[in-house]
Amino acid sequence: MGARQFPQFVNIETTEEFQLNALLTELAFVLFDDTTNAWCKSQHDFLTALAQKTQAIPPDFLYMPDTALLGPIFETARFAGDPAVRDLLTGLAAACCHAELADSVLPSFAVIASQLSPVDIEILRSYRLKMSVNMMEHRQEGEMVSLTPTDAPVMIRQTYPIVNYVLYTAKGERYTVAVDVYGEVPALTDVDLISKSIGNLSRLGLVTVTFLESMYDDALYEKFEQNEFCRQLRRFALGHGLGDARLQIGSHTVITGGYQRLEIEKGCTRLTEFGMTFVDVCMMEGGHDPQG
């Protein structure tokens, strides 16, 4: 097949910019234009998006990347069919070319990006760092811990509420219906899908979940009591006179009328230090904006 026309990755005004553009073009040619891998729209979209991000990096911050890091990112992008995953990979590749971010790029990041689903990525974006002068209060093992605000804005990890839904019989027998239910993405209502995504993000070391702590403001948990999943549990699992009919809620089967109370176990979740770095690097917008 004939040679493809690749985008210009940086504005070429200096020798360093010429060398960087040449390196990125060479990688694109080797991985995306050989005879064994037909040119396709997803690869074109990856290179176009990468060019937009690298062109947005201020000239003083352009950096000649380590091909040992950049090569595997391009290789992963070669087979990435989902746009959300490709977007992470373009941010990761662009970070390799950014002087402030290059040292934060780890070899494992490309592999981790390839193991994320679109739902994982949507949830991960909701954990984004924010500048704030208000340090969150939370309850730890039953005791209130108040963190004093600082005079100047500081970068902190936001903490979010997370819950488990647990049913109890009259004998105190416990049945956990759903775990690690996260509610910061209103468009996501499938409890099973959310739980699996949180589990995957935790497995990859990007987020941490604990039920030894809970948010100080109990109002933050109200949405978990008012959602459709909880309403169905209260109506059917705690219902009376329904016999032993079985109710299917998502992938969960519960015997209606067989429980006396529903407990919503309160916990909290936040990015790990590793997750903070991953988000800052892979979700860079344009030049470098960890705020999104």
Secondary structure, DSSP 8 states (H G I E B T S, - for coil): ---------S---SHHHHHHHHHHHHHHHHHHSSTTS---HHHHHHHHHHHHHHHTS-GGGB----HHHHHHHHHHHHT--SHHHHHHHHHHHHHHTBTTTGGG--THHHHHHHT--HHHHHHHHTT--EEES----EEETTEEE-----SS-EEE---EEEEEEEEE-TT--EEEEEEEEE-S-TT---HHHHHHHHHHHHHTTSEEEESSEEES-GGGGHHHHHSHHHHHIIIIIT-SS-TT-EEEETTEEEETT--SEEEEEEEEEEE-HHHHHHHHHHT--SS--TT-
